[in-house]
């Protein structure tokens, strides 16, 4: 069974919320124990996306695996290959949506969305599932990019790229939105409220204008790039501004 919990001042959410946070985070941080004799955990920035090879039409509010993109000789992949059950992993994703400015330093905060998954990572072995995951990951970076690039990958590219499939055991998420929460003792002090500005500075990630490579020979930036850029920028801005007033 997969158990998920979400902590939020505004209410509770289902699997779709946590899966969306992972999918909308460009870089996830994956932690694991590199060696029983090493007291320090290892943490890697990796591209990750939620999906279900067995049920490709599954929606985000259904149970899914987390696919991670990596290199064939990396330590995490070697450890996963050597583990019978799978390598125990923790996958963390965070989106920051605003800076919350309060009357006192102790009450300053961020508006944010975060998700943490725990599970066992195994290297994807079949070509079919590997291609499924590679397309899923590519299209999570820029929508429809897989079909607008040279595909499928050649033999050397398939061999050098490894996909780690994390079978999720448990997960949790936390969302903070809204304005500052100052203590009543400070809110009632006119000498503070009349001179200290409080509120939220919305913060969102933005794609800039595409910059062509020196070898590019396509005059116009393709629609799949311009539409992805516009939609993601609008979505991020709208969410950050709405979170500031929740």
ABEGO torsion letter per residue (X at the ends): XBBBBBBBAAEBBBAAAAAAAAAABABBBBBBBABAABABBBBBBBBBBBBBAABAABBAABBBBBBBBBBAABAAAAAAAABAAEBBBBBBBBBBAEBBBBABAAABBBBBBBBBBBBBBBBBABAAAAAAAAAAAAAAABBGAAAABBOBBBAAAAAABBBBBBBBABBBBBBBBEBBBBBAAAAABAAAAAABBBEBBBBBBBBBBBBBBAABABABBBAAAAAAAAAAAAAAAAAAAAAAAX
